[in-house]
Each structure stands twice: as structure tokens, then as C-alpha cells.
Amino acid sequence: MTVSHIHFKDSKRSGSRQCHFMVRVRNHAKMVDCYVTVYYSHKSVFGNRMQVAQEIVVHPQNYHIYEGPINNPDVYRDFFRLNPLYEFQQLSATCTYFTGCPINRMRVAIAYDLPEMVVNHKKLVENYLTKAENDIPLPARVSLQTC
């Protein structure tokens, strides 16, 4: 196996990792948005925002947050200790008339843009490997017995 073939395999894995990472980021954003939506529906003008947020973070099952895909509530409990729930805005609040919603742009990127980039990268690498194999002769094998 040549070094260029190893690079090609690594580039395929890298594209897969990128897509997996983007999916995880999108899922995390949606999960945080679930918490934030519950928070905004339960907070009141005269209520203590920290107590409301703490109740939601400590007991997410009481607010039906984990009815969909199973995520680990402890991960989000730790996350919201570092990033207070009441400091987030809802994903819908990040949408604008001219630029749309960032979460939708991420969905499009995951579904269309990233796979297209990976295919284009794969073609470039294959073209490079073909050209390299045709242009550059492979080095002669060295016998280990002569060393």
C-alpha cells in the first residue's frame, strides 16, 4: 500500500467524521432548544429564573424533554451548569427574514453540501493518485537481508 493510498483512506474517514460531527452539533442544538423552549413556557415575570431553569435541568423527564431520541440527561445537566439555561435564546429567535434559520442551513449542509464536498474531494484525490501512479515510478524494493 502506498502512502497516497493511506492518505486517500484517511480523507474518506475525515469526511465521515466531519459529517458525524455536524450531525452531533445539530442534534445538540436541537436538544438545547428543547430545554430552552420548556424554560420559556414555564418562566414567569415574577418567578425566579434560576429556580425554574434548575428544576427543568434537574428533572427533564417531568417536562417530557426525553420522549424522543434518548440522550443522557446528565450530559445536559453538566452542560447547563457551565452555560445557564436562561441565557439561551430559542432557535427560532435566531432566524431572520433575509438569511433564514441557521439550523436549517446546517440541515442543508449536512444533507447536501457536505456529501457533495466529500464526493468532489474523493474525485480530486483519485485523479491525483492516478496521475501520480502514471508519472512517478515506484521506488525499487530494498531487500532487508542486505542491511
C-alpha positions as a printed Julia matrix, in Angstrom:
147×3 Matrix{Float64}:
   0.0    0.0     0.0
   1.46   3.34   -0.99
   1.46   6.47    1.13
  -1.02   8.1    -1.25
  -3.47   5.22   -0.72
  -3.21   5.7     3.04
  -3.92   9.42    2.55
  -6.98   8.57    0.46
  -8.38   6.26    3.13
  -7.75   8.92    5.78
  -9.54  11.54    3.67
 -12.61   9.28    3.39
 -12.63   8.79    7.15
 -12.18  12.53    7.66
 -15.26  13.32    5.55
 -17.26  10.81    7.54
 -16.02  12.32   10.8
 -16.94  15.81    9.61
 -20.47  14.71    8.76
 -20.82  12.85   12.06
 -19.57  15.93   13.93
 -22.06  18.21   12.15
 -24.92  15.84   12.93
 -23.9   15.8    16.59
 -23.75  19.62   16.67
 -27.2   19.85   15.07
 -28.65  17.3    17.5
 -27.1   19.12   20.43
 -28.57  22.43   19.25
 -32.0   20.84   18.94
 -31.73  19.28   22.39
 -30.69  22.57   23.96
 -33.6   24.2    22.14
 -35.98  21.67   23.75
 -34.75  22.75   27.17
 -34.95  26.43   26.24
 -38.48  26.08   24.85
 -39.64  24.4    28.07
 -37.89  27.11   30.09
 -39.64  29.94   28.2
 -43.02  28.24   28.54
 -42.62  27.85   32.33
 -40.92  31.08   33.36
 -42.97  33.96   34.67
 -42.39  37.66   35.09
 -42.12  37.48   38.87
 -40.63  33.98   39.13
 -37.03  33.18   39.89
 -35.43  32.32   36.53
 -32.61  30.36   38.2
 -35.06  28.15   40.11
 -37.16  27.48   37.01
 -34.06  26.62   34.98
 -32.67  24.42   37.77
 -35.94  22.5    38.07
 -36.01  21.83   34.31
 -32.35  20.77   34.17
 -32.55  18.51   37.24
 -35.88  16.89   36.29
 -36.17  16.98   32.47
 -38.41  13.9    32.47
 -41.12  15.93   34.26
 -41.23  18.22   31.23
 -41.27  15.44   28.61
 -37.91  16.53   27.18
 -36.66  12.98   26.69
 -39.65  11.48   24.89
 -37.81  11.48   21.55
 -34.32  10.12   20.93
 -32.61   9.08   24.12
 -29.85  11.4    25.24
 -28.07  11.34   28.54
 -29.69  13.91   30.86
 -26.51  14.0    32.97
 -24.59  15.41   29.99
 -27.05  18.28   29.72
 -27.12  18.78   33.48
 -23.34  19.33   33.31
 -23.69  21.47   30.19
 -26.22  23.78   31.83
 -24.08  24.1    34.95
 -21.46  25.71   32.73
 -23.92  27.52   30.43
 -27.03  28.71   32.29
 -30.27  27.73   30.57
 -31.81  31.17   30.99
 -29.03  32.78   28.92
 -30.02  30.94   25.72
 -32.49  32.11   23.16
 -34.75  29.79   21.22
 -33.51  28.58   17.84
 -36.49  30.26   16.2
 -35.21  33.6    17.55
 -32.01  33.19   15.51
 -33.94  33.21   12.23
 -34.09  36.31   10.06
 -36.12  37.17    7.01
 -33.11  37.58    4.73
 -30.74  34.85    5.95
 -33.22  32.25    7.18
 -32.54  29.97   10.13
 -29.03  28.74   10.99
 -30.37  25.31   11.98
 -31.96  24.94    8.54
 -28.73  25.96    6.83
 -26.93  23.32    8.91
 -29.51  20.71    7.88
 -28.97  21.56    4.21
 -25.2   21.46    4.7
 -25.4   18.0     6.28
 -27.81  16.62    3.71
 -26.37  18.14    0.53
 -23.3   20.36    0.8
 -21.03  18.12    2.88
 -21.7   14.92    0.89
 -21.08  16.86   -2.33
 -17.8   18.2    -0.95
 -16.73  14.69    0.09
 -17.51  13.32   -3.39
 -15.6   16.17   -5.04
 -12.66  15.63   -2.69
 -12.71  11.91   -3.43
 -12.59  12.62   -7.18
  -9.69  15.05   -6.74
  -7.74  12.52   -4.68
  -8.45   9.73   -7.18
  -7.29  11.97  -10.06
  -4.17  12.88   -8.12
  -3.41   9.23   -7.34
  -3.93   8.18  -10.95
  -1.66  10.97  -12.18
   0.96  10.2    -9.51
   0.97   6.49  -10.34
   1.38   7.23  -14.06
   4.01   9.96  -13.7
   6.23   8.74  -10.9
   7.82   5.29  -10.96
   7.62   3.39   -7.71
  10.95   3.03   -5.9
  12.72  -0.29   -6.22
  12.21  -2.63   -3.33
  15.09  -2.85   -0.91
  15.91  -6.23    0.45
  16.06  -6.27    4.23
  18.63  -9.1     4.11
  21.3   -6.79    2.74
  21.08  -4.41    5.68
